[in-house]
Amino acid sequence: MNLFYQDPSTSHDDATKLLASGVDTDVIAGLISIGLNEGDRVWAQDTCLKYLASETEAVAASAVTALGHIARRHSKLDREMVLPALESVKQKFPSLEGVVADTLDDIDAFT
């Protein structure tokens, strides 16, 4: 197995380009970068919410994780929008229950 490190520090414009590519690995990198770096909390949250509806489990998982990062970094999320969306992801992809639980813990701890 080969492991490689990818720096998640990407500018807003570059993250937007990654998302627009439609390539799952690029979308995942864009979402994680948004969670870790984006200064516009509302845009970051709305973008992640959009990708929670992905048919690709790895993309949805990255959006879930990014929401946890946003909660930790900004100390604020729109719970009325985020919590039902996370529940929907858990129903759609039961294997993401642990990832969703971790994000819910972040939301509870930091917002």
N, CA, C and O of each residue as an XYZ file, in Angstrom:
444
protein
N       0.847     -1.168      0.000
C       0.000      0.000      0.000
C       0.896      1.236      0.000
O       1.844      1.336      0.780
N       0.583      2.159     -0.876
C       1.318      3.416     -0.958
C       0.500      4.526     -0.329
O      -0.656      4.741     -0.693
N       1.095      5.217      0.600
C       0.456      6.361      1.227
C       1.151      7.617      0.752
O       2.367      7.632      0.561
N       0.381      8.662      0.562
C       0.986      9.922      0.188
C       0.268     11.044      0.907
O      -0.925     10.960      1.199
N       1.013     12.088      1.184
C       0.477     13.252      1.870
C       0.055     14.275      0.836
O       0.795     14.583     -0.098
N      -1.135     14.792      1.018
C      -1.620     15.866      0.151
C      -1.935     17.060      1.039
O      -2.759     16.965      1.949
N      -1.288     18.169      0.777
C      -1.510     19.382      1.557
C      -2.935     19.874      1.317
O      -3.297     20.163      0.177
N      -3.747     19.974      2.366
C      -5.133     20.394      2.191
C      -5.312     21.909      2.075
O      -6.439     22.394      1.976
N      -4.218     22.649      2.086
C      -4.300     24.107      2.005
C      -4.516     24.534      0.559
O      -3.592     24.505     -0.254
N      -5.723     24.923      0.257
C      -6.077     25.342     -1.097
C      -6.862     26.635     -0.988
O      -7.679     26.799     -0.082
N      -6.617     27.546     -1.903
C      -7.350     28.815     -1.896
C      -8.817     28.584     -2.239
O      -9.193     27.524     -2.740
N      -9.622     29.574     -1.966
C     -11.049     29.510     -2.301
C     -11.234     29.226     -3.791
O     -12.011     28.349     -4.170
N     -10.522     29.964     -4.625
C     -10.654     29.785     -6.076
C     -10.231     28.387     -6.521
O     -10.891     27.770     -7.357
N      -9.132     27.893     -5.962
C      -8.668     26.558     -6.334
C      -9.623     25.479     -5.835
O      -9.866     24.493     -6.530
N     -10.163     25.662     -4.633
C     -11.140     24.698     -4.113
C     -12.380     24.680     -5.000
O     -12.935     23.615     -5.273
N     -12.813     25.846     -5.446
C     -13.965     25.936     -6.342
C     -13.691     25.197     -7.648
O     -14.574     24.524     -8.179
N     -12.479     25.321     -8.161
C     -12.104     24.608     -9.385
C     -12.108     23.103     -9.162
O     -12.566     22.347    -10.019
N     -11.599     22.665     -8.015
C     -11.609     21.236     -7.707
C     -13.044     20.698     -7.679
O     -13.329     19.632     -8.225
N     -13.930     21.444     -7.042
C     -15.330     21.018     -6.986
C     -15.945     20.960     -8.377
O     -16.679     20.027     -8.702
N     -15.642     21.958     -9.191
C     -16.224     22.053    -10.531
C     -15.722     20.960    -11.466
O     -16.359     20.673    -12.480
N     -14.600     20.354    -11.141
C     -14.039     19.320    -12.016
C     -14.965     18.112    -12.123
O     -14.997     17.433    -13.150
N     -15.718     17.850    -11.052
C     -16.595     16.689    -11.050
C     -15.875     15.370    -10.826
O     -16.517     14.321    -10.760
N     -14.562     15.403    -10.710
C     -13.765     14.204    -10.446
C     -13.785     13.958     -8.933
O     -13.408     14.832     -8.152
N     -14.223     12.777     -8.533
C     -14.423     12.506     -7.106
C     -13.214     12.850     -6.240
O     -13.365     13.468     -5.187
N     -12.023     12.458     -6.670
C     -10.839     12.746     -5.841
C     -10.596     14.244     -5.715
O     -10.157     14.716     -4.666
N     -10.875     14.988     -6.768
C     -10.729     16.449     -6.707
C     -11.807     17.067     -5.824
O     -11.526     17.972     -5.039
N     -13.025     16.586     -5.950
C     -14.130     17.101     -5.128
C     -13.833     16.849     -3.654
O     -14.041     17.724     -2.814
N     -13.351     15.663     -3.348
C     -13.001     15.332     -1.962
C     -11.914     16.274     -1.447
O     -12.021     16.800     -0.339
N     -10.882     16.486     -2.240
C      -9.806     17.402     -1.835
C     -10.349     18.813     -1.642
O      -9.968     19.499     -0.694
N     -11.231     19.248     -2.529
C     -11.827     20.575     -2.407
C     -12.649     20.718     -1.143
O     -12.565     21.735     -0.454
N     -13.441     19.706     -0.835
C     -14.278     19.765      0.369
C     -13.439     19.811      1.641
O     -13.717     20.603      2.541
N     -12.429     18.979      1.718
C     -11.574     18.978      2.912
C     -10.856     20.314      3.044
O     -10.737     20.849      4.146
N     -10.381     20.850      1.937
C      -9.734     22.159      1.972
C     -10.700     23.238      2.455
O     -10.328     24.099      3.253
N     -11.924     23.189      1.977
C     -12.940     24.157      2.407
C     -13.162     24.054      3.912
O     -13.230     25.068      4.606
N     -13.273     22.838      4.406
C     -13.472     22.656      5.839
C     -12.329     23.192      6.670
O     -12.542     23.755      7.744
N     -11.118     23.019      6.174
C      -9.935     23.417      6.936
C      -9.494     24.856      6.719
O      -8.787     25.413      7.559
N      -9.897     25.473      5.610
C      -9.297     26.760      5.256
C     -10.261     27.892      4.930
O      -9.898     29.058      5.084
N     -11.452     27.595      4.494
C     -12.352     28.629      3.978
C     -12.739     29.634      5.059
O     -13.148     29.260      6.158
N     -12.604     30.895      4.731
C     -12.962     31.961      5.660
C     -14.438     32.316      5.649
O     -14.956     32.827      6.642
N     -15.118     32.056      4.553
C     -16.547     32.368      4.436
C     -17.350     31.181      4.941
O     -17.630     30.245      4.191
N     -17.715     31.223      6.205
C     -18.397     30.106      6.851
C     -19.695     29.731      6.159
O     -19.968     28.547      5.962
N     -20.484     30.701      5.794
C     -21.791     30.419      5.191
C     -21.614     29.720      3.844
O     -22.289     28.731      3.559
N     -20.715     30.234      3.027
C     -20.457     29.594      1.738
C     -19.941     28.172      1.936
O     -20.369     27.247      1.246
N     -19.023     28.007      2.878
C     -18.447     26.684      3.147
C     -19.536     25.713      3.594
O     -19.607     24.585      3.107
N     -20.372     26.149      4.508
C     -21.457     25.296      4.994
C     -22.413     24.931      3.858
O     -22.771     23.765      3.692
N     -22.818     25.917      3.092
C     -23.758     25.662      1.993
C     -23.158     24.723      0.949
O     -23.856     23.874      0.393
N     -21.878     24.879      0.690
C     -21.209     24.001     -0.269
C     -21.189     22.563      0.247
O     -21.475     21.625     -0.497
N     -20.854     22.402      1.506
C     -20.835     21.057      2.088
C     -22.233     20.437      2.087
O     -22.393     19.253      1.790
N     -23.226     21.230      2.414
C     -24.595     20.709      2.399
C     -24.978     20.204      1.013
O     -25.660     19.188      0.884
N     -24.545     20.906     -0.009
C     -24.819     20.488     -1.388
C     -24.220     19.109     -1.657
O     -24.865     18.258     -2.268
N     -23.001     18.894     -1.206
C     -22.308     17.643     -1.492
C     -22.716     16.499     -0.567
O     -22.347     15.351     -0.816
N     -23.460     16.783      0.482
C     -24.021     15.700      1.299
C     -24.980     14.853      0.480
O     -25.193     13.679      0.785
N     -25.557     15.440     -0.556
C     -26.516     14.729     -1.404
C     -25.841     13.893     -2.486
O     -26.527     13.294     -3.315
N     -24.524     13.841     -2.494
C     -23.802     13.086     -3.517
C     -24.202     11.614     -3.487
O     -24.523     11.059     -2.436
N     -24.175     11.008     -4.648
C     -24.407      9.566     -4.764
C     -23.135      8.772     -4.457
O     -23.168      7.545     -4.354
N     -22.030      9.479     -4.313
C     -20.749      8.837     -4.016
C     -20.483      8.937     -2.518
O     -20.394     10.031     -1.961
N     -20.359      7.791     -1.883
C     -20.192      7.753     -0.428
C     -18.971      8.533      0.044
O     -19.046      9.245      1.046
N     -17.856      8.413     -0.654
C     -16.632      9.104     -0.240
C     -16.794     10.621     -0.320
O     -16.257     11.345      0.519
N     -17.523     11.104     -1.313
C     -17.776     12.542     -1.432
C     -18.665     13.000     -0.284
O     -18.383     14.016      0.351
N     -19.730     12.264     -0.014
C     -20.623     12.611      1.099
C     -19.856     12.581      2.422
O     -20.041     13.460      3.263
N     -19.003     11.582      2.609
C     -18.208     11.485      3.839
C     -17.293     12.693      3.999
O     -17.123     13.203      5.107
N     -16.711     13.146      2.909
C     -15.835     14.324      2.966
C     -16.614     15.578      3.319
O     -16.123     16.432      4.057
N     -17.822     15.692      2.798
C     -18.666     16.843      3.143
C     -19.032     16.811      4.621
O     -19.056     17.851      5.278
N     -19.316     15.631      5.143
C     -19.621     15.485      6.573
C     -18.424     15.926      7.404
O     -18.560     16.721      8.334
N     -17.259     15.408      7.061
C     -16.041     15.750      7.797
C     -15.752     17.248      7.720
O     -15.379     17.869      8.716
N     -15.924     17.815      6.541
C     -15.676     19.256      6.368
C     -16.609     20.080      7.255
O     -16.198     21.111      7.788
N     -17.846     19.645      7.420
C     -18.770     20.360      8.318
C     -18.254     20.351      9.753
O     -18.390     21.343     10.469
N     -17.671     19.252     10.169
C     -17.068     19.200     11.505
C     -15.923     20.182     11.640
O     -15.779     20.842     12.669
N     -15.107     20.277     10.596
C     -14.004     21.249     10.611
C     -14.529     22.681     10.672
O     -13.987     23.520     11.390
N     -15.581     22.947      9.919
C     -16.177     24.295      9.927
C     -16.688     24.633     11.320
O     -16.471     25.742     11.807
N     -17.356     23.697     11.958
C     -17.859     23.929     13.320
C     -16.711     24.236     14.271
O     -16.802     25.149     15.093
N     -15.638     23.475     14.156
C     -14.485     23.666     15.036
C     -13.801     25.001     14.773
O     -13.432     25.701     15.716
N     -13.630     25.357     13.530
C     -12.895     26.577     13.176
C     -13.698     27.855     13.386
O     -13.150     28.874     13.803
N     -14.992     27.801     13.100
C     -15.810     29.016     13.129
C     -16.721     29.111     14.354
O     -17.315     30.159     14.610
N     -16.828     28.032     15.099
C     -17.684     27.979     16.297
C     -19.145     28.307     15.997
O     -19.875     28.805     16.854
N     -19.549     28.018     14.773
C     -20.927     28.310     14.405
C     -21.307     27.508     13.163
O     -20.520     27.368     12.227
N     -22.531     26.986     13.180
C     -23.160     26.342     12.029
C     -24.655     26.575     12.147
O     -25.166     26.832     13.237
N     -25.343     26.488     11.045
C     -26.806     26.577     11.064
C     -27.346     25.188     11.381
O     -27.571     24.376     10.484
N     -27.549     24.931     12.654
C     -27.986     23.607     13.109
C     -29.304     23.171     12.469
O     -29.496     21.986     12.194
N     -30.198     24.106     12.235
C     -31.500     23.749     11.648
C     -31.366     23.180     10.243
O     -32.209     22.400      9.801
N     -30.319     23.565      9.552
C     -30.067     23.020      8.215
C     -29.152     21.800      8.271
O     -29.380     20.809      7.577
N     -28.127     21.882      9.091
C     -27.086     20.861      9.092
C     -27.544     19.555      9.738
O     -27.302     18.483      9.183
N     -28.191     19.618     10.883
C     -28.533     18.389     11.598
C     -29.453     17.468     10.802
O     -29.185     16.268     10.742
N     -30.529     17.974     10.186
C     -31.355     17.066      9.368
C     -30.597     16.519      8.153
O     -30.819     15.380      7.741
N     -29.717     17.321      7.593
C     -28.938     16.855      6.437
C     -27.994     15.727      6.847
O     -27.820     14.762      6.103
N     -27.395     15.844      8.011
C     -26.532     14.775      8.499
C     -27.325     13.500      8.767
O     -26.845     12.399      8.496
N     -28.514     13.644      9.288
C     -29.376     12.478      9.517
C     -29.715     11.801      8.193
O     -29.743     10.573      8.115
N     -29.968     12.581      7.164
C     -30.265     12.030      5.833
C     -29.079     11.249      5.275
O     -29.249     10.185      4.679
N     -27.882     11.784      5.474
C     -26.683     11.083      5.000
C     -26.553      9.745      5.710
O     -26.230      8.732      5.090
N     -26.802      9.750      6.990
C     -26.698      8.513      7.770
C     -27.707      7.466      7.292
O     -27.410      6.271      7.280
N     -28.883      7.916      6.903
C     -29.890      6.999      6.371
C     -29.483      6.470      4.997
O     -29.673      5.292      4.695
N     -28.932      7.338      4.183
C     -28.539      6.969      2.819
C     -27.317      6.043      2.819
O     -27.253      5.072      2.064
N     -26.349      6.369      3.686
C     -25.109      5.594      3.782
C     -24.912      5.166      5.234
O     -24.192      5.838      5.974
N     -25.531      4.067      5.659
C     -25.399      3.640      7.059
C     -23.949      3.452      7.510
O     -23.646      3.583      8.696
N     -23.064      3.148      6.575
C     -21.659      2.960      6.937
C     -20.996      4.262      7.399
O     -19.909      4.230      7.976
N     -21.642      5.400      7.151
C     -21.087      6.688      7.580
C     -21.555      7.106      8.972
O     -21.304      8.233      9.400
N     -22.225      6.216      9.667
C     -22.745      6.553     10.995
C     -21.640      7.070     11.923
O     -21.860      8.032     12.658
N     -20.466      6.452     11.900
C     -19.364      6.889     12.754
C     -18.836      8.264     12.367
O     -18.528      9.080     13.236
N     -18.731      8.522     11.077
C     -18.259      9.825     10.592
C     -19.260     10.910     10.989
O     -18.879     11.994     11.431
N     -20.545     10.599     10.824
C     -21.587     11.553     11.214
C     -21.540     11.793     12.719
O     -21.664     12.932     13.169
N     -21.361     10.731     13.498
C     -21.288     10.876     14.961
C     -20.118     11.770     15.361
O     -20.254     12.612     16.250
N     -18.967     11.590     14.708
C     -17.808     12.442     15.008
C     -18.110     13.910     14.695
O     -17.746     14.800     15.464
N     -18.767     14.153     13.580
C     -19.110     15.523     13.206
C     -20.126     16.111     14.176
O     -20.027     17.280     14.547
N     -21.094     15.315     14.584
C     -22.074     15.791     15.571
C     -21.385     16.137     16.890
O     -21.747     17.112     17.549
N     -20.389     15.334     17.272
C     -19.604     15.647     18.473
C     -18.890     16.984     18.324
O     -18.866     17.784     19.259
N     -18.302     17.230     17.143
C     -17.634     18.512     16.887
C     -18.629     19.672     16.963
O     -18.335     20.717     17.544
N     -19.800     19.479     16.372
C     -20.814     20.521     16.399
C     -21.232     20.804     17.842
O     -21.350     21.964     18.238
N     -21.453     19.761     18.619
C     -21.839     19.939     20.032
C     -20.738     20.611     20.843
O     -21.013     21.456     21.695
N     -19.510     20.236     20.578
C     -18.385     20.757     21.375
C     -18.014     22.198     21.020
O     -17.591     22.961     21.888
N     -18.171     22.568     19.755
C     -17.615     23.850     19.311
C     -18.628     24.905     18.943
O     -18.255     26.060     18.740
N     -19.910     24.549     18.847
C     -20.896     25.574     18.473
C     -21.886     25.808     19.595
O     -22.788     26.636     19.460
